[in-house]
Amino acid sequence: MKLLLYLQQKNNIIESFKITFLLVKNNYIKLITFVALVSILLLQGGWLYNTYKLMETEFKENISSLFIRSLEQEAILRIEDPTKKGMWKQKVVEGFRVGNDQYTNNRYLQDYLYIEDYPIFLEKADSIFNEDVKKNYESLDYSLLLIDSLGNQADSISHGQRHFNEYFSYKETVQLRNIAPEYMMLTVFSPHKIIFGKMLLLLIGSLVLAVIVLYGLLLQIRIIARQKRIAELRQDFTHAMVHDMKSPLTTILMGIRSLKSGKIDDKPQMKEQHYAIIIQEGERMLGLANKILEIAQFEGQQVILSKQPVNLPDLIGSLTEKYQLNVTKNVHFHIESGVEYIYADLHYIAEAFGNIIDNAIKYSKENEDAEIYITSSYENNTVRLAFKDNGTGISPKDQQKIFQKFERADSVTRSKKKISGFGLGLTFVSQVIKAHDGEIKINSRLGSFSEFIINLPYDENSKIIID
């Protein structure tokens, strides 16, 4: 007995250490993953921002070059105007040099034409600029504004939207000449549309990458949470199993010691009771081990059912008789049988029905007799069986997970009334019904009742009474 308690304490300490280590490890992994995700997103955001700025600079330089070129080309066309040939007062364009930049040469050309009294032709400059723009961009919304030397608007041309946000527009103003200066202002309404259009593939790729990384993080967090839950369930299961095994082991050891002592050799009836108790407790431990093994076999689809016609009233009768004899409280069964035979594996289906009845008694209210209603009927080409009790009931939240392995209702785990169990009974029931190509549903109200509804397929012959 002392050895058993020592082993239990040692196992609890080891399991607690494993849980603590796993929680610390999981939190550390979460932190590292979060930092990595933020770093990746920041790097990706920085890369996209720098790419945008580079493309914005490239766009502005290109537009500026096209703008100056259009003004220069317009000025050259005026100088080469055939109608003015031989009529120019000046023979050369003062200040115009091949080595000068476009801005400087353009002003000298404009000065020359101003002296010759041949003003800029805005429509022609716009036509040249628009043709160059179309070669580089599919579409561009912009306006040209001519401002005279007094600062007044002399002329304007607009392409595209009239209303725009000044903050998102790009503006460039060019001084047309040095003498009585005029200015030409170019306004591109939405340059970011052009830039984002060129970055479309990069943006889509970045978004896809971000979604993949985020999905991976969420998946990892779910896996970590599941590992944590499994570790907690394993610990709870270990504690419950050791607790439930300790009681029958203690009883068996006490019975063996009592028999070994010879004190009851002269009391045959008491001796037989000790043997019966030892056998009963041994079978209880064996049943627990078999249930765990059978659940594993069902999950691995390693169970072969031996289906046969089963007399349902006889089966229910034997089960109710068994539980009426072995419980410590009053149990009243109410049976309405509309089905005589079902087609099932007798061993597994009897154990599944027994688990439901056992739970109905185990989770009954303390100060009330257990009332269990069992009904059966044919419905929509299936056999419908219902097991209803007047017990503590199950909350809607717990109903969603009650058939999962090791899961027990929160109302049970928090209850002052300690009820032994491992959260395997309903898992076994669900696996058995599923193996019979049936389904099981639960209808329950917390504090009132629970009803388990089972639908099983049947052979046409199962309706026929078999002699």
Secondary structure by P-SEA (a helix, b strand, c coil): caaaaaaaaaaaaaaaaaaaaaaaaaaaaaaaaaaaaaaaaaaaaaaaaaaaaaaaaaaaaaaaaaaaaaaaaaaaaaaacccccccccccccccccccccaaaaaaaaaaaaaaacccccaaaaaaaaaaaaaaccccccbbbbbbcccccccccccccccccccccbbbbbbbcccccbbbbbbbbccaaaaaaaaaaaaaaaaaaaaaaaaaaaaaaaaaaaaaaaaaaaaaaaaaaaaaaaaaaaaaaaaaaaaaaaccccccaaaaaaaaaaaaaaaaaaaaaaaaaaaaaaaaaccccccccccaaaaaaaaaaaaaaacccbbbbbbbbbccccccccaaaaaaaaaaaaaaaaaaccccccbbbbbbbbbcccbbbbbbbccccccccccccccccccccccccccccccccccccaaaaaaaaaaaacbbbbbbbccccbbbbbbbbbbccccccccc
